[in-house]
Amino acid sequence: MRDRAKRRANAEKLAAHECLERIRNQSRKRYDVFLSQTMRDAEIVLGVYDYLEQQGYTVYCDWIESPESDRAAVTPANAAAVREAMRASDTMLFIDTQGAVQSRWMCWELGWFDAAKGHVAILPVVSQDTDYYHGREFLGLYPYVRIDIEGDLEIVRPPATGPSGVTLFESHNRESFLRWRRSTSGFQRPKVIG
């Protein structure tokens, strides 16, 4: 995603955050994807946004669609605007990065969207020692997104660890992003062991 963002920024001769400011789409009534992200990750967000739009998805990113809002202020008006954008979105991708830990909004967005709609997946952009994403804290409870061999998005059910410490990798543990968007909300969540 960083490489994709760098290519786009270099082509436009702008910094990543400047590219995002230029993208500002016409206001839409519906979105396929709500991006839960932090401005600290402008380069990553640009890469993800560019990839999703290229795949044909409509994407809501608050500082692209609503650049005038003050994201540093947690106010009822800001919360209402974010809530309205989430209501207009079918799915949420939570971009997990080192910067996400410091976000004032992301955990709130995740909880609201999960309770209201259920179609939440984690898009990890973090270094890991394993072939699968295990998530930090509660993020490991959600399915995660990765790009398959053909370059398409797929949703992967995270492994589940039982009380005895045994980790279970379930089968069938992945499906296309498109199919997941149309499925019931609980699909691809880890099962309870024991």
PyMOL commands that set and color helices and strands:
alter all, ss='L'
color gray80, all
select helices_A, chain A and resi 2-12+16-23+39-54+62-65+76-87+99-102+106-116+137-141+177-182
alter helices_A, ss='H'
color red, helices_A
select strands_A, chain A and resi 31-36+59-60+89-96+120-124+144-147+153-156+160-161+167-168+174-176
alter strands_A, ss='S'
color yellow, strands_A
deselect
rebuild
show_as cartoon
